[in-house]
């Protein structure tokens, strides 16, 4: 988390609600150390949204929006 304090660019975490890593265990600590942080929780999604049938389209949609 100490290294996170040195990150100056925007950070977006795209997280699945079925991910074995609890969402709040990712969102809470990162939002505390990153100045420009956004958290997106995907429904019906585990740890690999870019290949999961239920979340793949939404993941790439969010990713494209963030890269514009």
C-alpha positions as CSV (number, residue, x, y, z in Angstrom):
1,X,0.0,0.0,0.0
2,X,3.0,2.3,0.5
3,X,3.8,2.1,-3.2
4,X,0.2,3.1,-4.0
5,X,0.8,6.5,-2.4
6,X,3.3,7.2,-5.2
7,X,0.9,6.5,-8.1
8,X,-0.2,9.7,-9.7
9,X,-2.2,8.5,-12.7
10,X,-5.9,7.5,-12.5
11,X,-6.6,3.9,-11.5
12,X,-9.7,1.9,-12.2
13,X,-10.4,-1.4,-10.6
14,X,-12.8,-3.6,-12.4
15,X,-13.9,-6.4,-10.0
16,X,-16.3,-9.3,-10.2
17,X,-18.9,-9.8,-7.4
18,X,-18.0,-13.5,-7.5
19,X,-14.3,-12.9,-7.3
20,X,-12.7,-15.0,-4.4
21,X,-11.0,-11.8,-3.3
22,X,-13.8,-9.8,-1.5
23,X,-14.6,-6.5,-3.2
24,X,-14.4,-4.4,-0.1
25,X,-10.9,-5.8,0.6
26,X,-9.8,-4.3,-2.7
27,X,-11.9,-1.1,-2.9
28,X,-11.4,0.1,0.7
29,X,-7.6,0.0,0.9
30,X,-7.0,1.3,-2.6
31,X,-9.4,4.2,-2.2
32,X,-7.5,5.1,0.9
33,X,-4.1,5.5,-0.8
34,X,-4.9,6.4,-4.4
35,X,-5.9,10.0,-5.2
36,X,-7.7,9.3,-8.5
37,X,-9.4,5.9,-7.9
38,X,-12.6,4.4,-9.3
39,X,-14.0,1.0,-8.5
40,X,-16.5,-0.9,-10.8
41,X,-18.2,-4.0,-9.5
42,X,-19.4,-6.4,-12.3
43,X,-22.4,-8.6,-11.6
44,X,-22.2,-12.4,-12.3
45,X,-18.5,-12.2,-12.6
46,X,-15.5,-13.9,-11.0
47,X,-11.8,-13.1,-11.2
48,X,-11.4,-13.1,-15.0
49,X,-14.1,-10.8,-16.5
50,X,-12.4,-10.5,-19.9
51,X,-13.1,-14.2,-20.6
52,X,-16.3,-14.8,-18.6
53,X,-19.5,-15.1,-20.6
54,X,-21.7,-13.0,-18.2
55,X,-19.2,-10.1,-17.9
56,X,-17.0,-10.0,-20.9
57,X,-19.0,-7.4,-22.9
58,X,-19.4,-5.1,-20.0
59,X,-15.7,-5.4,-19.0
60,X,-14.6,-4.4,-22.5
61,X,-17.1,-1.6,-22.6
62,X,-15.7,-0.1,-19.4
63,X,-12.1,-0.7,-20.5
64,X,-12.8,1.2,-23.8
65,X,-14.4,4.1,-22.0
66,X,-11.5,4.4,-19.6
67,X,-8.9,4.4,-22.5
68,X,-10.6,7.2,-24.4
